[in-house]
């Protein structure tokens, strides 16, 4: 970069010098450590641009069409129209930067074959809703265009039963209630969602504390059942954090350290993600009209954590 181009905000200056790349794309690459100046890595897009030799490493684009992969699936139900699976923590719903392979879409393409191709779009065939990569639990995917349209309509009308189980730091107060807020992108951290006073989307979560660990008047941890009325990105994680009881192990919203005994329980259980599990999914089959309801127990890491909390606190 020449001296006359320096002085402005880094991402804005680079976007002007590289008009074929969007400013948002540049910001993402900088945050990922892909930019260096004179061999020194830069990660803050808001810094002032300086004269010197910039090197930007742009990763190769991922294929437009995801590939089929032979990945085992825990299938709870399947017919010619749809498939219901118990997604493990660590599996992304669909390919995205950082998770180009090993996703549910890759597994479904192998399991369902050519019938899934193009259902609901090339990049996310069959997907009508998603769980965070590190959230486990029940998901449904469409295997036909009619099923995709029908399931999408059910989710749009919130005509779906969805219950999640969370193990939290402390416990929300009161022990049972409804959290109704606006949720949108955090103005302070674009990787996070946040409760907003205005400008977000309506988000409603009904919750009930099922068990507490530690003193009843001031629990150190709790098991909380959350029923979704809406389904916004990170909704439960944001809502529980807003009540001062974030999911244990949550890398984004778990600000503050749990009590020593809770940390010991997490280590003993080997928890390496947010303690959140989609335990119940119920809906009317969009083609046959059958009433379907699926419920799965806590996965091993969360079950071990609950047992450790019971023993240690």
C-alpha positions in Angstrom: 0.0 0.0 0.0 1.3 3.4 -1.0 1.7 6.2 1.6 -1.1 8.2 -0.1 -3.6 5.4 0.5 -2.8 5.1 4.2 -4.5 6.7 7.1 -8.1 5.5 6.7 -9.9 2.5 8.3 -8.1 -0.7 7.2 -11.1 -2.6 5.8 -12.5 0.4 4.0 -9.2 1.2 2.4 -8.6 -2.3 1.3 -12.1 -2.5 -0.1 -11.4 0.5 -2.2 -8.1 -1.0 -3.5 -9.7 -4.3 -4.2 -13.2 -3.6 -5.6 -13.8 -7.2 -6.5 -14.0 -8.1 -2.8 -16.7 -6.9 -0.5 -15.9 -5.0 2.7 -17.8 -7.7 4.7 -15.7 -10.4 3.1 -12.5 -8.5 3.9 -13.6 -8.1 7.6 -14.2 -11.8 7.9 -10.8 -12.7 6.4 -9.0 -10.2 8.6 -10.8 -11.6 11.7 -9.6 -15.0 10.7 -6.0 -13.9 10.6 -5.7 -14.0 6.8 -4.1 -10.5 6.5 -0.6 -9.5 7.3 1.5 -6.4 7.0 5.2 -6.8 6.5 4.9 -10.4 7.8 3.0 -9.2 10.9 -0.6 -10.7 11.2 -3.4 -8.2 11.6 -6.8 -9.1 13.0 -8.6 -5.8 13.7 -10.3 -4.4 10.6 -10.9 -1.0 12.3 -7.2 -0.2 12.7 -5.8 2.6 10.5 -4.2 1.5 7.2 -0.5 1.9 7.0 1.9 2.0 4.1 3.7 -1.3 3.5 3.4 -4.7 1.9 0.0 -6.3 2.7 -0.6 -10.0 2.0 -4.1 -11.4 2.0 -4.6 -15.2 2.0 -7.9 -15.9 0.3 -9.1 -19.6 0.8 -10.3 -21.5 -2.2 -14.0 -21.3 -2.7 -16.0 -24.3 -1.4 -18.0 -26.2 -4.1 -21.5 -24.8 -4.8 -22.9 -28.3 -4.4 -22.0 -30.2 -1.2 -20.7 -33.7 -1.7 -22.1 -36.9 -0.2 -20.2 -38.4 2.7 -20.7 -41.8 4.4 -21.3 -40.4 7.9 -23.3 -42.5 10.4 -26.7 -41.0 11.4 -28.9 -41.7 14.3 -32.2 -42.0 12.5 -35.4 -41.7 14.6 -37.9 -41.8 11.7 -37.8 -42.0 8.0 -40.3 -42.3 5.1 -40.3 -41.2 1.5 -41.0 -37.6 2.5 -38.8 -36.8 5.5 -36.2 -38.0 7.9 -35.8 -37.2 11.6 -32.3 -37.6 13.2 -30.7 -37.1 16.5 -27.8 -34.8 15.6 -24.6 -35.1 17.7 -22.8 -32.1 19.0 -20.0 -31.0 16.7 -21.9 -31.6 13.5 -22.9 -28.5 11.5 -26.3 -28.5 9.8 -24.9 -27.5 6.4 -21.6 -26.6 4.8 -20.2 -23.1 5.7 -16.8 -21.5 6.0 -14.9 -23.6 8.6 -17.3 -26.5 8.3 -17.2 -27.4 4.6 -17.5 -31.2 5.1 -18.8 -33.5 7.8 -22.1 -31.8 8.0 -25.6 -33.1 8.3 -26.2 -32.2 4.6 -23.1 -34.3 3.6 -24.5 -37.2 5.6 -28.0 -36.8 4.2 -26.8 -36.7 0.6 -25.1 -40.1 1.1 -28.0 -41.6 3.1 -30.9 -40.4 0.9 -29.1 -40.5 -2.4 -30.0 -38.4 -5.5 -33.6 -37.9 -4.2 -32.4 -35.2 -1.9 -30.5 -33.1 -4.5 -32.0 -29.7 -4.9 -34.7 -30.0 -2.3 -34.9 -26.6 -0.8 -31.8 -25.3 -2.6 -28.5 -26.6 -3.8 -26.4 -25.5 -0.9 -28.7 -26.7 1.9 -30.8 -29.6 0.4 -33.5 -30.8 2.7 -32.7 -28.4 5.5 -35.8 -26.5 7.0 -34.3 -25.6 10.3 -31.0 -25.9 12.1 -29.3 -26.5 15.3 -26.0 -24.8 16.2 -23.0 -26.9 15.5 -22.3 -27.5 19.2 -25.9 -28.1 20.1 -27.2 -31.7 20.0 -30.6 -33.1 19.4 -33.6 -33.8 17.2 -33.8 -32.3 13.7 -36.1 -33.0 10.7 -35.1 -32.7 7.1 -37.2 -32.9 3.9 -36.8 -35.6 1.2 -39.3 -34.1 -1.2 -40.3 -30.7 -2.4 -43.8 -31.1 -1.0 -42.4 -32.0 2.4 -40.0 -29.1 2.3 -42.8 -26.7 1.6 -45.0 -28.2 4.2 -42.4 -28.3 7.0 -41.2 -24.7 6.1 -44.8 -23.6 6.5 -45.1 -25.3 9.9 -41.9 -23.6 11.2 -43.0 -20.2 9.8 -46.3 -20.5 11.7 -44.4 -21.7 14.8 -46.7 -24.8 14.7 -43.9 -27.1 15.9 -43.3 -28.4 19.4 -39.7 -27.8 20.3 -38.2 -28.4 23.8 -34.6 -27.9 24.7 -32.8 -29.0 27.9 -30.0 -26.7 29.2 -27.6 -27.0 32.1 -27.0 -23.5 33.3 -24.7 -21.5 35.5 -26.9 -20.5 38.4 -30.7 -20.6 37.7 -33.1 -18.1 36.1 -35.5 -16.3 38.4 -38.3 -16.8 38.7 -38.1 -20.6 38.3 -40.8 -20.6 35.6 -41.6 -17.9 33.1 -41.6 -16.5 29.6 -38.8 -14.4 28.1 -40.1 -12.2 25.3 -37.6 -9.8 23.7 -36.3 -8.5 20.4 -33.2 -10.4 19.2 -30.8 -9.2 16.6 -27.1 -8.9 15.7 -25.1 -7.5 18.6 -23.9 -3.9 17.8 -20.7 -4.7 19.8 -19.8 -8.1 18.3 -21.1 -9.1 14.9 -20.5 -12.8 15.7 -23.0 -12.7 18.5 -26.8 -12.1 18.8 -28.2 -9.9 21.6 -31.4 -8.7 23.2 -32.2 -5.4 21.5 -34.5 -2.6 22.6 -35.6 -2.0 19.0 -34.7 -3.3 15.5 -34.5 -7.0 16.2 -37.0 -9.9 15.6 -39.5 -11.0 18.2 -38.2 -13.9 20.2 -40.3 -15.8 22.8 -39.0 -18.6 25.1 -41.0 -20.4 27.8 -38.8 -21.9 30.5 -39.1 -24.0 33.6 -36.3 -24.9 36.1 -36.5 -28.7 36.5 -33.7 -29.1 39.0 -31.2 -27.0 40.9 -27.7 -27.9 42.2 -26.4 -26.1 45.3 -28.2 -24.0 47.8 -31.9 -23.6 47.0 -31.8 -19.9 47.6 -28.8 -19.4 45.3 -28.2 -22.4 43.1 -24.8 -22.9 41.5 -26.3 -24.6 38.5 -29.6 -25.8 37.2 -31.4 -28.0 34.6 -33.8 -25.9 32.6 -36.4 -26.9 30.0 -37.0 -24.3 27.3 -39.9 -24.4 25.0 -39.6 -22.3 21.8 -42.5 -20.2 20.6 -40.2 -18.6 18.0 -36.9 -19.9 16.6 -34.3 -17.1 16.2 -30.5 -17.6 15.9 -29.0 -18.5 19.3 -32.4 -17.7 20.9 -32.2 -19.9 24.0 -28.5 -19.1 24.6 -29.2 -15.4 24.4 -32.3 -15.6 26.5 -30.8 -17.6 29.3 -27.8 -15.4 29.4 -30.1 -12.4 29.6 -31.5 -13.9 32.8 -28.0 -14.3 34.3 -28.0 -18.1 33.7 -26.1 -18.9 30.6 -25.6 -22.4 29.3 -22.6 -24.0 31.0 -19.7 -24.2 28.5 -21.1 -21.6 26.2 -18.2 -20.1 24.3 -20.1 -17.0 23.2 -22.6 -16.2 25.9 -21.2 -17.8 29.0 -19.5 -14.6 30.4 -18.3 -15.1 34.0 -16.8 -18.2 35.6 -18.9 -20.9 37.3 -18.3 -21.9 40.9 -15.2 -24.1 41.5 -17.4 -27.2 42.1 -19.3 -26.6 38.9 -16.0 -26.2 36.9 -14.8 -29.5 38.5 -18.0 -31.2 37.4 -17.6 -29.9 33.8 -14.1 -31.2 33.7 -15.1 -34.5 35.1 -17.8 -34.8 32.4 -15.5 -33.7 29.6 -17.9 -31.0 28.5 -16.4 -29.1 25.5 -19.4 -27.2 24.3 -22.5 -25.4 25.4 -24.7 -27.7 27.5 -27.8 -27.5 25.3 -29.8 -30.3 23.8 -32.9 -30.2 21.5 -34.8 -33.0 23.3 -38.3 -32.8 21.8 -39.6 -32.2 18.3 -43.2 -32.7 17.5 -45.2 -31.8 14.4 -47.9 -32.9 12.1 -46.5 -34.8 9.1 -47.0 -32.3 6.2 -48.0 -35.1 3.7 -49.7 -37.9 5.7 -51.2 -35.8 8.5 -49.8 -38.2 11.1 -49.0 -36.6 14.5 -45.3 -37.2 15.1 -43.4 -36.5 18.3 -39.7 -37.5 19.0 -37.9 -37.2 22.4 -34.3 -38.1 23.0 -32.4 -38.2 26.4 -29.4 -36.1 27.3 -26.3 -37.1 25.3 -23.4 -38.7 27.2 -21.5 -35.5 27.9 -24.6 -33.6 29.3 -25.8 -36.7 31.2 -22.3 -37.1 32.8 -22.3 -33.4 33.7 -25.7 -33.6 35.4 -24.6 -36.7 37.3 -21.4 -34.9 38.4 -23.3 -31.8 39.5 -25.5 -34.0 41.6 -22.5 -35.6 43.2 -20.2 -32.6 43.7 -22.7 -29.9 44.8 
